[in-house]
């Protein structure tokens, strides 16, 4: 009896559960490297009943995160719901180095006190997406500090300068004659060593982190471990649908913003961008999203689909009740109505010029900006559009509106 060749062997059967897990992993991702290895890990996990270890590392470089940061957190939650172990890694040690990814100059390192404050806020905010009871929280100072100088040198011996210079930002800066400090080489090494310490099976990150993620795979092999797979997620476009979401560009939604503002900002995005946000931010299944697309293609109002998305996102970071209230607030504002709750402001100096009033009521940053808003027809007093920049309001109480979302009830004395 002759043995069949490998090409004649029966193909390995992939269970429905593993196929589903692979589809969940792929959804919205940029790259899954290598997909064949991830499939094997999923099959091994199913056979052994041992959950896979899935890692996401974030450096607490700012006190708040926006919904663009939650793209990878959403993916973590999807994999967490499949029963795998999620590790939320806070880079308190790597923050002291500073990650040069995508920058042509180094980012100033934070103080330990700043890192601690930001780390606590990061986890609190991430817990709005992840299931905190099923999330392993780790700090990379646990294993990075004990390395010491000798351990750091031994780690550095496991990678070459030539390979390090293949990284795009290092290559471009070297070619342009922009200084590169030696400590910057340590950042990807330390991030990669995190994967060794945690024995991760999969590491997630943005597309700008690909080099660092591959470093983890390389170092795991150097330390005799089964290399992790890598899942990169795209950078989310902001409200403008063009630039990536960024606080500095003003096209973001902070996850700590009030419910009404969050809902209204989601409603402001284009219909085209809405579907991308559905893929990357919604927990609806792909089948549900396709059904919504089909309904719109057959004549349904895309605004209804956008309302559903805005409610889902708002409810995630607030509550279902707050999301419902935000819907009504949005309807009131769209009709020119006044929201139920608006800031109360008391000012003195009546009669007061409208430009000064807008500035003092924090409805405009300056009187010149207030005048620009008036010229653009964006200012209303008690429902009437203001066209006269010289308008002076006598003593009394007024509902003042700037644009679609800024209101104040001003009592002038």
PAROMI-399650 format. One record per residue (C-alpha): z, y, x; residue number from 1. Coordinates in pm, 1 decimal, always signed. Last residue first. Layout:
! residues N
{w=Z | v=Y | u=X | num=NUM}
...
END
This chain:
! residues 413
{w=+3318.1 | v=+9330.3 | u=-2866.7 | num=413}
{w=+3038.5 | v=+9074.5 | u=-2853.6 | num=412}
{w=+3094.9 | v=+8723.7 | u=-2981.1 | num=411}
{w=+2822.0 | v=+8499.4 | u=-2844.8 | num=410}
{w=+2752.4 | v=+8157.1 | u=-2995.5 | num=409}
{w=+2552.6 | v=+7990.2 | u=-2718.5 | num=408}
{w=+2240.1 | v=+7775.0 | u=-2708.9 | num=407}
{w=+2015.7 | v=+7626.5 | u=-2441.4 | num=406}
{w=+1794.2 | v=+7331.6 | u=-2541.9 | num=405}
{w=+1458.5 | v=+7450.0 | u=-2670.0 | num=404}
{w=+1410.0 | v=+7766.1 | u=-2467.1 | num=403}
{w=+1693.3 | v=+8019.3 | u=-2471.0 | num=402}
{w=+1892.4 | v=+8049.0 | u=-2794.2 | num=401}
{w=+2153.4 | v=+8307.3 | u=-2892.7 | num=400}
{w=+2365.7 | v=+8263.0 | u=-3205.2 | num=399}
{w=+2526.7 | v=+8604.2 | u=-3258.8 | num=398}
{w=+2873.2 | v=+8740.0 | u=-3336.9 | num=397}
{w=+2935.8 | v=+9114.1 | u=-3365.7 | num=396}
{w=+2953.0 | v=+9435.8 | u=-3166.9 | num=395}
{w=+2613.5 | v=+9601.5 | u=-3119.3 | num=394}
{w=+2318.9 | v=+9430.1 | u=-2945.6 | num=393}
{w=+2088.4 | v=+9630.5 | u=-2722.0 | num=392}
{w=+1717.2 | v=+9546.2 | u=-2709.0 | num=391}
{w=+1536.1 | v=+9695.0 | u=-2409.1 | num=390}
{w=+1355.5 | v=+9368.7 | u=-2328.9 | num=389}
{w=+1194.5 | v=+9389.9 | u=-2674.3 | num=388}
{w=+1022.4 | v=+9066.7 | u=-2784.1 | num=387}
{w=+1323.0 | v=+8868.5 | u=-2907.9 | num=386}
{w=+1231.4 | v=+8578.3 | u=-3135.8 | num=385}
{w=+1442.1 | v=+8558.4 | u=-3452.4 | num=384}
{w=+1665.6 | v=+8257.0 | u=-3519.9 | num=383}
{w=+1997.7 | v=+8440.3 | u=-3489.9 | num=382}
{w=+1885.0 | v=+8579.2 | u=-3154.3 | num=381}
{w=+1592.9 | v=+8398.7 | u=-2993.9 | num=380}
{w=+1462.2 | v=+8393.3 | u=-2636.1 | num=379}
{w=+1162.9 | v=+8195.5 | u=-2506.6 | num=378}
{w=+883.4 | v=+8434.2 | u=-2603.8 | num=377}
{w=+744.0 | v=+8433.9 | u=-2251.1 | num=376}
{w=+822.9 | v=+8802.4 | u=-2200.7 | num=375}
{w=+1181.6 | v=+8729.2 | u=-2309.9 | num=374}
{w=+1209.4 | v=+8450.0 | u=-2053.1 | num=373}
{w=+1081.3 | v=+8683.0 | u=-1781.1 | num=372}
{w=+1335.8 | v=+8944.9 | u=-1884.9 | num=371}
{w=+1614.3 | v=+8687.7 | u=-1856.9 | num=370}
{w=+1485.6 | v=+8588.5 | u=-1512.3 | num=369}
{w=+1515.0 | v=+8954.6 | u=-1408.8 | num=368}
{w=+1861.4 | v=+8972.1 | u=-1564.9 | num=367}
{w=+1976.2 | v=+8677.9 | u=-1356.0 | num=366}
{w=+2064.3 | v=+8307.0 | u=-1382.0 | num=365}
{w=+1986.5 | v=+8292.3 | u=-1756.7 | num=364}
{w=+2188.6 | v=+8144.4 | u=-2044.2 | num=363}
{w=+2513.9 | v=+8181.5 | u=-1851.5 | num=362}
{w=+2655.8 | v=+8412.7 | u=-2123.9 | num=361}
{w=+2680.6 | v=+8694.0 | u=-1866.1 | num=360}
{w=+2314.4 | v=+8652.7 | u=-1773.2 | num=359}
{w=+2186.5 | v=+8637.1 | u=-2130.0 | num=358}
{w=+2400.4 | v=+8939.4 | u=-2225.0 | num=357}
{w=+2271.7 | v=+9141.7 | u=-1929.4 | num=356}
{w=+1912.4 | v=+9080.9 | u=-2040.2 | num=355}
{w=+1992.2 | v=+9151.8 | u=-2406.2 | num=354}
{w=+2148.2 | v=+9488.7 | u=-2330.6 | num=353}
{w=+2505.6 | v=+9528.5 | u=-2455.5 | num=352}
{w=+2636.3 | v=+9762.0 | u=-2725.0 | num=351}
{w=+2904.4 | v=+9653.3 | u=-2684.3 | num=350}
{w=+3087.9 | v=+9616.3 | u=-2353.0 | num=349}
{w=+3283.4 | v=+9296.0 | u=-2398.3 | num=348}
{w=+3179.6 | v=+8931.1 | u=-2405.5 | num=347}
{w=+3321.0 | v=+8619.0 | u=-2574.4 | num=346}
{w=+3124.4 | v=+8295.2 | u=-2539.7 | num=345}
{w=+3147.0 | v=+7982.3 | u=-2757.5 | num=344}
{w=+2935.1 | v=+7693.8 | u=-2628.2 | num=343}
{w=+2740.1 | v=+7494.0 | u=-2889.9 | num=342}
{w=+2841.5 | v=+7202.6 | u=-3111.8 | num=341}
{w=+2662.6 | v=+7126.7 | u=-3437.6 | num=340}
{w=+2321.1 | v=+7203.2 | u=-3288.9 | num=339}
{w=+2130.8 | v=+7503.1 | u=-3435.7 | num=338}
{w=+1804.5 | v=+7447.1 | u=-3617.0 | num=337}
{w=+1462.2 | v=+7541.1 | u=-3487.6 | num=336}
{w=+1308.8 | v=+7230.6 | u=-3635.7 | num=335}
{w=+1285.4 | v=+7065.8 | u=-3294.2 | num=334}
{w=+1645.7 | v=+7168.6 | u=-3225.9 | num=333}
{w=+1770.3 | v=+6999.2 | u=-3540.4 | num=332}
{w=+1568.8 | v=+6685.1 | u=-3469.2 | num=331}
{w=+1704.7 | v=+6669.0 | u=-3112.7 | num=330}
{w=+2061.5 | v=+6706.6 | u=-3239.3 | num=329}
{w=+1999.3 | v=+6429.7 | u=-3491.6 | num=328}
{w=+1872.5 | v=+6195.6 | u=-3219.5 | num=327}
{w=+2162.4 | v=+6297.3 | u=-2992.0 | num=326}
{w=+2408.7 | v=+6194.8 | u=-3265.4 | num=325}
{w=+2249.6 | v=+5849.9 | u=-3273.9 | num=324}
{w=+2276.8 | v=+5825.6 | u=-2894.2 | num=323}
{w=+2641.8 | v=+5933.3 | u=-2903.8 | num=322}
{w=+2715.4 | v=+5661.1 | u=-3160.4 | num=321}
{w=+2540.2 | v=+5397.5 | u=-2948.6 | num=320}
{w=+2750.9 | v=+5501.8 | u=-2651.5 | num=319}
{w=+2731.0 | v=+5706.1 | u=-2329.4 | num=318}
{w=+2539.4 | v=+5579.3 | u=-2025.1 | num=317}
{w=+2371.4 | v=+5283.6 | u=-2191.6 | num=316}
{w=+2348.3 | v=+5458.7 | u=-2529.0 | num=315}
{w=+2141.5 | v=+5739.6 | u=-2376.1 | num=314}
{w=+1897.3 | v=+5495.5 | u=-2215.1 | num=313}
{w=+1851.1 | v=+5294.0 | u=-2533.1 | num=312}
{w=+1825.1 | v=+5601.4 | u=-2756.7 | num=311}
{w=+1561.9 | v=+5761.8 | u=-2530.2 | num=310}
{w=+1359.6 | v=+5439.3 | u=-2529.8 | num=309}
{w=+1370.9 | v=+5407.4 | u=-2910.0 | num=308}
{w=+1281.0 | v=+5775.3 | u=-2948.5 | num=307}
{w=+985.7 | v=+5722.1 | u=-2715.5 | num=306}
{w=+859.5 | v=+5432.2 | u=-2927.4 | num=305}
{w=+883.3 | v=+5652.0 | u=-3238.6 | num=304}
{w=+703.0 | v=+5935.4 | u=-3057.9 | num=303}
{w=+413.1 | v=+5698.1 | u=-2989.5 | num=302}
{w=+322.4 | v=+5728.6 | u=-3361.2 | num=301}
{w=+171.4 | v=+5400.2 | u=-3479.7 | num=300}
{w=-209.2 | v=+5391.2 | u=-3489.0 | num=299}
{w=-314.0 | v=+5042.6 | u=-3379.7 | num=298}
{w=-274.5 | v=+5125.8 | u=-3011.0 | num=297}
{w=+80.3 | v=+5243.4 | u=-3088.6 | num=296}
{w=+161.0 | v=+4908.4 | u=-3251.1 | num=295}
{w=+10.2 | v=+4719.7 | u=-2958.2 | num=294}
{w=+222.0 | v=+4916.4 | u=-2711.4 | num=293}
{w=+537.2 | v=+4842.0 | u=-2911.4 | num=292}
{w=+449.6 | v=+4472.0 | u=-2922.2 | num=291}
{w=+387.5 | v=+4476.9 | u=-2545.3 | num=290}
{w=+736.0 | v=+4623.4 | u=-2497.2 | num=289}
{w=+892.3 | v=+4351.2 | u=-2710.8 | num=288}
{w=+706.8 | v=+4080.1 | u=-2515.3 | num=287}
{w=+816.7 | v=+4235.1 | u=-2186.0 | num=286}
{w=+1174.9 | v=+4200.1 | u=-2303.3 | num=285}
{w=+1379.4 | v=+4509.2 | u=-2380.6 | num=284}
{w=+1629.7 | v=+4595.2 | u=-2107.1 | num=283}
{w=+1455.5 | v=+4927.4 | u=-2045.5 | num=282}
{w=+1447.4 | v=+5114.4 | u=-1714.8 | num=281}
{w=+1156.3 | v=+4984.5 | u=-1507.2 | num=280}
{w=+913.2 | v=+4852.3 | u=-1768.4 | num=279}
{w=+1004.4 | v=+5106.5 | u=-2036.2 | num=278}
{w=+987.7 | v=+5386.6 | u=-1779.9 | num=277}
{w=+632.4 | v=+5281.8 | u=-1700.5 | num=276}
{w=+550.1 | v=+5285.8 | u=-2072.4 | num=275}
{w=+697.5 | v=+5633.5 | u=-2118.8 | num=274}
{w=+493.5 | v=+5774.7 | u=-1829.3 | num=273}
{w=+178.1 | v=+5749.0 | u=-2041.5 | num=272}
{w=+341.4 | v=+5907.1 | u=-2346.1 | num=271}
{w=+450.1 | v=+6201.9 | u=-2130.8 | num=270}
{w=+816.0 | v=+6280.2 | u=-2068.2 | num=269}
{w=+1006.9 | v=+6537.1 | u=-2277.4 | num=268}
{w=+1175.4 | v=+6279.1 | u=-2504.7 | num=267}
{w=+1360.9 | v=+6141.8 | u=-2201.9 | num=266}
{w=+1490.6 | v=+6493.6 | u=-2130.7 | num=265}
{w=+1602.0 | v=+6540.5 | u=-2491.7 | num=264}
{w=+1806.2 | v=+6217.9 | u=-2485.5 | num=263}
{w=+1978.1 | v=+6307.2 | u=-2158.3 | num=262}
{w=+2055.1 | v=+6661.0 | u=-2275.1 | num=261}
{w=+2207.1 | v=+6537.3 | u=-2601.3 | num=260}
{w=+2408.3 | v=+6263.9 | u=-2427.0 | num=259}
{w=+2571.3 | v=+6488.3 | u=-2166.4 | num=258}
{w=+2461.8 | v=+6443.9 | u=-1805.7 | num=257}
{w=+2656.6 | v=+6184.8 | u=-1604.9 | num=256}
{w=+2352.8 | v=+5961.2 | u=-1549.7 | num=255}
{w=+2165.9 | v=+6255.3 | u=-1402.5 | num=254}
{w=+1814.5 | v=+6289.8 | u=-1539.0 | num=253}
{w=+1568.2 | v=+6419.7 | u=-1280.9 | num=252}
{w=+1272.1 | v=+6651.9 | u=-1239.2 | num=251}
{w=+1460.5 | v=+6937.5 | u=-1071.7 | num=250}
{w=+1273.3 | v=+6888.8 | u=-743.9 | num=249}
{w=+1595.5 | v=+6888.7 | u=-539.4 | num=248}
{w=+1753.6 | v=+6648.4 | u=-786.0 | num=247}
{w=+1472.3 | v=+6401.6 | u=-727.6 | num=246}
{w=+1265.3 | v=+6164.8 | u=-936.5 | num=245}
{w=+944.9 | v=+6084.8 | u=-750.3 | num=244}
{w=+675.2 | v=+6346.4 | u=-801.5 | num=243}
{w=+400.2 | v=+6306.8 | u=-1060.3 | num=242}
{w=+526.7 | v=+6217.4 | u=-1408.5 | num=241}
{w=+686.6 | v=+6561.7 | u=-1445.6 | num=240}
{w=+1010.9 | v=+6406.3 | u=-1573.1 | num=239}
{w=+1051.3 | v=+6207.1 | u=-1253.4 | num=238}
{w=+849.2 | v=+5917.6 | u=-1116.4 | num=237}
{w=+1061.0 | v=+5616.2 | u=-1029.1 | num=236}
{w=+1039.6 | v=+5480.3 | u=-675.5 | num=235}
{w=+900.6 | v=+5128.7 | u=-688.5 | num=234}
{w=+1119.9 | v=+4820.7 | u=-646.7 | num=233}
{w=+1122.3 | v=+4601.0 | u=-339.6 | num=232}
{w=+1243.5 | v=+4242.3 | u=-359.2 | num=231}
{w=+1309.3 | v=+4062.4 | u=-34.1 | num=230}
{w=+1389.0 | v=+3697.5 | u=+28.1 | num=229}
{w=+1679.4 | v=+3601.0 | u=+250.4 | num=228}
{w=+1638.6 | v=+3388.4 | u=+558.4 | num=227}
{w=+1819.7 | v=+3050.3 | u=+571.6 | num=226}
{w=+2083.7 | v=+3107.3 | u=+835.8 | num=225}
{w=+2074.8 | v=+3018.2 | u=+1205.6 | num=224}
{w=+2194.8 | v=+3355.3 | u=+1337.3 | num=223}
{w=+1846.9 | v=+3459.1 | u=+1454.1 | num=222}
{w=+1705.1 | v=+3348.8 | u=+1116.4 | num=221}
{w=+1956.0 | v=+3575.6 | u=+942.4 | num=220}
{w=+1858.3 | v=+3853.0 | u=+1182.3 | num=219}
{w=+1491.5 | v=+3840.3 | u=+1085.5 | num=218}
{w=+1557.8 | v=+3840.3 | u=+709.5 | num=217}
{w=+1797.6 | v=+4132.0 | u=+744.0 | num=216}
{w=+1539.9 | v=+4324.4 | u=+945.5 | num=215}
{w=+1288.9 | v=+4267.8 | u=+667.2 | num=214}
{w=+1517.8 | v=+4465.3 | u=+435.6 | num=213}
{w=+1539.6 | v=+4749.5 | u=+688.2 | num=212}
{w=+1160.9 | v=+4770.6 | u=+715.5 | num=211}
{w=+1116.5 | v=+4761.2 | u=+337.0 | num=210}
{w=+1362.0 | v=+5041.7 | u=+262.9 | num=209}
{w=+1108.5 | v=+5304.5 | u=+149.0 | num=208}
{w=+983.2 | v=+5062.2 | u=-117.4 | num=207}
{w=+1326.2 | v=+5077.2 | u=-277.5 | num=206}
{w=+1577.0 | v=+4801.2 | u=-227.2 | num=205}
{w=+1683.2 | v=+4453.7 | u=-325.6 | num=204}
{w=+1808.9 | v=+4172.9 | u=-105.4 | num=203}
{w=+1780.2 | v=+3807.0 | u=-197.7 | num=202}
{w=+1956.9 | v=+3495.9 | u=-68.7 | num=201}
{w=+2245.9 | v=+3681.1 | u=+94.0 | num=200}
{w=+2472.1 | v=+3518.5 | u=+350.6 | num=199}
{w=+2710.3 | v=+3818.6 | u=+316.8 | num=198}
{w=+2772.6 | v=+3866.7 | u=+688.9 | num=197}
{w=+2411.7 | v=+3786.6 | u=+780.0 | num=196}
{w=+2276.7 | v=+4019.1 | u=+511.5 | num=195}
{w=+2502.7 | v=+4297.9 | u=+635.8 | num=194}
{w=+2359.5 | v=+4237.2 | u=+983.7 | num=193}
{w=+2026.9 | v=+4369.2 | u=+858.1 | num=192}
{w=+2188.3 | v=+4695.7 | u=+753.6 | num=191}
{w=+2352.5 | v=+4715.7 | u=+1096.0 | num=190}
{w=+2025.5 | v=+4654.9 | u=+1277.2 | num=189}
{w=+1840.4 | v=+4900.1 | u=+1052.1 | num=188}
{w=+2098.9 | v=+5168.5 | u=+1141.5 | num=187}
{w=+2133.3 | v=+5092.8 | u=+1511.6 | num=186}
{w=+1790.0 | v=+5224.6 | u=+1602.9 | num=185}
{w=+1903.0 | v=+5565.4 | u=+1477.9 | num=184}
{w=+2182.9 | v=+5561.1 | u=+1738.3 | num=183}
{w=+1920.9 | v=+5586.4 | u=+2011.9 | num=182}
{w=+1818.7 | v=+5932.8 | u=+1891.3 | num=181}
{w=+1454.4 | v=+5996.7 | u=+1807.1 | num=180}
{w=+1319.7 | v=+6338.6 | u=+1904.2 | num=179}
{w=+991.5 | v=+6457.7 | u=+1750.2 | num=178}
{w=+701.5 | v=+6428.3 | u=+1994.8 | num=177}
{w=+451.0 | v=+6383.5 | u=+1713.2 | num=176}
{w=+367.4 | v=+6027.7 | u=+1825.4 | num=175}
{w=+736.6 | v=+5943.8 | u=+1850.4 | num=174}
{w=+800.4 | v=+6088.3 | u=+1503.5 | num=173}
{w=+511.4 | v=+5892.6 | u=+1353.5 | num=172}
{w=+614.8 | v=+5562.2 | u=+1511.5 | num=171}
{w=+981.2 | v=+5605.9 | u=+1418.1 | num=170}
{w=+886.9 | v=+5696.9 | u=+1058.9 | num=169}
{w=+644.0 | v=+5408.4 | u=+1029.3 | num=168}
{w=+857.7 | v=+5129.4 | u=+1174.6 | num=167}
{w=+650.5 | v=+4960.8 | u=+1441.5 | num=166}
{w=+871.6 | v=+5133.0 | u=+1698.7 | num=165}
{w=+1152.1 | v=+4887.8 | u=+1619.9 | num=164}
{w=+924.8 | v=+4598.2 | u=+1708.3 | num=163}
{w=+854.5 | v=+4748.6 | u=+2050.7 | num=162}
{w=+1224.5 | v=+4829.0 | u=+2098.0 | num=161}
{w=+1302.8 | v=+4460.2 | u=+2059.8 | num=160}
{w=+1551.7 | v=+4285.8 | u=+1833.2 | num=159}
{w=+1826.9 | v=+4027.9 | u=+1891.7 | num=158}
{w=+1974.6 | v=+4208.2 | u=+2191.8 | num=157}
{w=+2101.3 | v=+4485.1 | u=+1961.5 | num=156}
{w=+2339.0 | v=+4233.3 | u=+1802.2 | num=155}
{w=+2486.2 | v=+4141.4 | u=+2140.4 | num=154}
{w=+2529.5 | v=+4511.3 | u=+2218.3 | num=153}
{w=+2705.6 | v=+4568.1 | u=+1885.7 | num=152}
{w=+2931.2 | v=+4268.5 | u=+1942.1 | num=151}
{w=+3034.0 | v=+4404.4 | u=+2280.5 | num=150}
{w=+3101.2 | v=+4752.4 | u=+2142.4 | num=149}
{w=+3317.5 | v=+4633.8 | u=+1854.1 | num=148}
{w=+3204.4 | v=+4389.1 | u=+1588.9 | num=147}
{w=+3533.6 | v=+4435.1 | u=+1399.6 | num=146}
{w=+3403.4 | v=+4765.7 | u=+1256.0 | num=145}
{w=+3085.8 | v=+4615.7 | u=+1113.6 | num=144}
{w=+3247.7 | v=+4321.5 | u=+934.6 | num=143}
{w=+3466.9 | v=+4489.6 | u=+672.3 | num=142}
{w=+3300.1 | v=+4828.5 | u=+737.4 | num=141}
{w=+3018.5 | v=+4689.4 | u=+523.5 | num=140}
{w=+3214.9 | v=+4751.0 | u=+203.9 | num=139}
{w=+3198.9 | v=+4485.8 | u=-70.2 | num=138}
{w=+3211.0 | v=+4479.3 | u=-448.8 | num=137}
{w=+3127.0 | v=+4145.8 | u=-614.1 | num=136}
{w=+3002.3 | v=+4201.2 | u=-968.7 | num=135}
{w=+3070.9 | v=+3967.1 | u=-1259.8 | num=134}
{w=+3355.4 | v=+4162.3 | u=-1419.5 | num=133}
{w=+3174.3 | v=+4489.5 | u=-1345.5 | num=132}
{w=+2867.6 | v=+4390.3 | u=-1549.9 | num=131}
{w=+2609.5 | v=+4620.8 | u=-1391.9 | num=130}
{w=+2454.5 | v=+4924.7 | u=-1561.4 | num=129}
{w=+2748.1 | v=+5155.1 | u=-1642.6 | num=128}
{w=+2926.6 | v=+4988.5 | u=-1351.8 | num=127}
{w=+2685.7 | v=+5169.6 | u=-1118.6 | num=126}
{w=+2849.6 | v=+5499.4 | u=-1221.8 | num=125}
{w=+3201.9 | v=+5385.0 | u=-1138.8 | num=124}
{w=+3074.4 | v=+5222.8 | u=-820.1 | num=123}
{w=+2901.5 | v=+5537.9 | u=-704.7 | num=122}
{w=+3199.9 | v=+5760.9 | u=-790.0 | num=121}
{w=+3437.6 | v=+5551.3 | u=-578.9 | num=120}
{w=+3187.5 | v=+5546.6 | u=-293.2 | num=119}
{w=+3139.6 | v=+5925.4 | u=-310.4 | num=118}
{w=+3510.6 | v=+5993.5 | u=-264.4 | num=117}
{w=+3541.4 | v=+5739.7 | u=+17.7 | num=116}
{w=+3228.6 | v=+5864.2 | u=+195.3 | num=115}
{w=+3343.0 | v=+6225.8 | u=+181.3 | num=114}
{w=+3678.9 | v=+6129.1 | u=+336.0 | num=113}
{w=+3512.2 | v=+5919.4 | u=+609.0 | num=112}
{w=+3303.6 | v=+6226.0 | u=+703.1 | num=111}
{w=+2932.8 | v=+6212.5 | u=+636.4 | num=110}
{w=+2654.8 | v=+6172.0 | u=+889.0 | num=109}
{w=+2390.6 | v=+6446.5 | u=+903.0 | num=108}
{w=+2050.2 | v=+6304.3 | u=+808.9 | num=107}
{w=+1821.1 | v=+6269.1 | u=+1106.0 | num=106}
{w=+1492.6 | v=+6447.4 | u=+1117.7 | num=105}
{w=+1142.4 | v=+6341.2 | u=+1019.1 | num=104}
{w=+1274.9 | v=+6153.7 | u=+720.3 | num=103}
{w=+1142.8 | v=+5851.8 | u=+533.0 | num=102}
{w=+1419.7 | v=+5625.6 | u=+650.3 | num=101}
{w=+1646.5 | v=+5802.5 | u=+906.4 | num=100}
{w=+1964.2 | v=+5635.8 | u=+770.7 | num=99}
{w=+2285.5 | v=+5801.9 | u=+886.6 | num=98}
{w=+2533.8 | v=+5647.5 | u=+1129.4 | num=97}
{w=+2859.8 | v=+5715.0 | u=+941.3 | num=96}
{w=+2684.9 | v=+5612.5 | u=+620.5 | num=95}
{w=+2626.9 | v=+5274.2 | u=+785.4 | num=94}
{w=+3004.5 | v=+5212.8 | u=+786.5 | num=93}
{w=+3074.2 | v=+5307.3 | u=+422.2 | num=92}
{w=+2762.6 | v=+5125.2 | u=+311.8 | num=91}
{w=+2881.0 | v=+5014.4 | u=-30.7 | num=90}
{w=+2748.8 | v=+4669.6 | u=-114.4 | num=89}
{w=+2716.1 | v=+4571.0 | u=-478.2 | num=88}
{w=+2689.4 | v=+4192.8 | u=-457.0 | num=87}
{w=+2549.3 | v=+4014.2 | u=-762.0 | num=86}
{w=+2606.1 | v=+3643.1 | u=-802.2 | num=85}
{w=+2345.4 | v=+3470.5 | u=-1018.2 | num=84}
{w=+2389.9 | v=+3369.7 | u=-1381.5 | num=83}
{w=+2061.2 | v=+3482.1 | u=-1534.9 | num=82}
{w=+2241.8 | v=+3793.3 | u=-1663.1 | num=81}
{w=+2305.7 | v=+3888.4 | u=-1300.4 | num=80}
{w=+1932.2 | v=+3872.2 | u=-1234.6 | num=79}
{w=+1867.9 | v=+4123.7 | u=-1514.4 | num=78}
{w=+2166.1 | v=+4332.3 | u=-1399.9 | num=77}
{w=+2033.8 | v=+4346.7 | u=-1043.3 | num=76}
{w=+1695.3 | v=+4457.0 | u=-1175.4 | num=75}
{w=+1863.0 | v=+4734.6 | u=-1371.0 | num=74}
{w=+2053.9 | v=+4838.0 | u=-1058.2 | num=73}
{w=+1724.7 | v=+4857.6 | u=-867.1 | num=72}
{w=+1581.5 | v=+5101.7 | u=-1124.4 | num=71}
{w=+1921.6 | v=+5272.4 | u=-1154.4 | num=70}
{w=+1857.0 | v=+5511.5 | u=-866.0 | num=69}
{w=+1585.2 | v=+5684.9 | u=-1068.6 | num=68}
{w=+1844.4 | v=+5724.3 | u=-1343.7 | num=67}
{w=+2033.1 | v=+5977.1 | u=-1132.2 | num=66}
{w=+2324.4 | v=+5919.4 | u=-893.4 | num=65}
{w=+2626.0 | v=+6136.1 | u=-823.0 | num=64}
{w=+2862.8 | v=+6222.9 | u=-538.2 | num=63}
{w=+2602.5 | v=+6211.0 | u=-261.8 | num=62}
{w=+2557.4 | v=+6000.6 | u=+53.6 | num=61}
{w=+2730.9 | v=+5687.8 | u=-74.9 | num=60}
{w=+2505.3 | v=+5447.1 | u=+118.2 | num=59}
{w=+2377.4 | v=+5179.6 | u=-116.0 | num=58}
{w=+2333.1 | v=+4809.4 | u=-44.7 | num=57}
{w=+2203.5 | v=+4565.3 | u=-302.4 | num=56}
{w=+2259.5 | v=+4194.8 | u=-253.9 | num=55}
{w=+2180.7 | v=+3884.9 | u=-455.6 | num=54}
{w=+2364.8 | v=+3562.6 | u=-377.6 | num=53}
{w=+2216.3 | v=+3265.6 | u=-562.7 | num=52}
{w=+2423.9 | v=+3069.0 | u=-810.9 | num=51}
{w=+2506.7 | v=+2704.3 | u=-728.1 | num=50}
{w=+2422.3 | v=+2463.0 | u=-1010.1 | num=49}
{w=+2273.5 | v=+2233.1 | u=-749.2 | num=48}
{w=+1936.8 | v=+2161.6 | u=-913.2 | num=47}
{w=+1898.7 | v=+2506.3 | u=-1069.4 | num=46}
{w=+1996.5 | v=+2679.0 | u=-746.8 | num=45}
{w=+1751.4 | v=+2469.9 | u=-546.3 | num=44}
{w=+1474.7 | v=+2554.4 | u=-791.8 | num=43}
{w=+1554.5 | v=+2926.2 | u=-771.4 | num=42}
{w=+1565.5 | v=+2910.2 | u=-391.0 | num=41}
{w=+1231.3 | v=+2729.6 | u=-383.3 | num=40}
{w=+1075.5 | v=+2996.3 | u=-607.1 | num=39}
{w=+1216.4 | v=+3264.1 | u=-378.5 | num=38}
{w=+1055.9 | v=+3095.0 | u=-79.4 | num=37}
{w=+714.7 | v=+3087.7 | u=-250.4 | num=36}
{w=+748.7 | v=+3457.2 | u=-342.9 | num=35}
{w=+785.8 | v=+3566.6 | u=+17.9 | num=34}
{w=+854.2 | v=+3855.4 | u=-7.7 | num=33}
{w=+851.5 | v=+3987.2 | u=-366.8 | num=32}
{w=+671.6 | v=+4322.6 | u=-368.0 | num=31}
{w=+645.1 | v=+4627.4 | u=-594.1 | num=30}
{w=+858.9 | v=+4499.1 | u=-878.9 | num=29}
{w=+811.4 | v=+4592.3 | u=-1244.1 | num=28}
{w=+891.6 | v=+4240.9 | u=-1366.4 | num=27}
{w=+866.5 | v=+3995.4 | u=-1077.6 | num=26}
{w=+1228.9 | v=+3884.1 | u=-1086.5 | num=25}
{w=+1229.0 | v=+3835.1 | u=-1464.0 | num=24}
{w=+908.1 | v=+3631.4 | u=-1435.6 | num=23}
{w=+1062.9 | v=+3415.2 | u=-1162.0 | num=22}
{w=+1373.2 | v=+3357.5 | u=-1374.3 | num=21}
{w=+1153.8 | v=+3257.2 | u=-1669.5 | num=20}
{w=+957.5 | v=+3012.1 | u=-1454.7 | num=19}
{w=+1288.2 | v=+2872.0 | u=-1328.1 | num=18}
{w=+1417.6 | v=+2822.7 | u=-1682.6 | num=17}
{w=+1088.2 | v=+2669.8 | u=-1799.4 | num=16}
{w=+1111.9 | v=+2411.8 | u=-1523.2 | num=15}
{w=+870.3 | v=+2401.1 | u=-1231.2 | num=14}
{w=+716.4 | v=+2060.2 | u=-1173.6 | num=13}
{w=+618.2 | v=+1992.5 | u=-815.4 | num=12}
{w=+253.6 | v=+1893.9 | u=-792.9 | num=11}
{w=+181.0 | v=+1523.1 | u=-766.1 | num=10}
{w=+82.2 | v=+1419.4 | u=-415.6 | num=9}
{w=-289.4 | v=+1394.5 | u=-335.1 | num=8}
{w=-299.5 | v=+1697.3 | u=-103.4 | num=7}
{w=+4.7 | v=+1562.9 | u=+82.1 | num=6}
{w=-182.5 | v=+1239.8 | u=+152.4 | num=5}
{w=-100.0 | v=+929.8 | u=-49.0 | num=4}
{w=+78.6 | v=+646.8 | u=+128.0 | num=3}
{w=-113.7 | v=+321.4 | u=+157.4 | num=2}
{w=+0.0 | v=+0.0 | u=+0.0 | num=1}
END
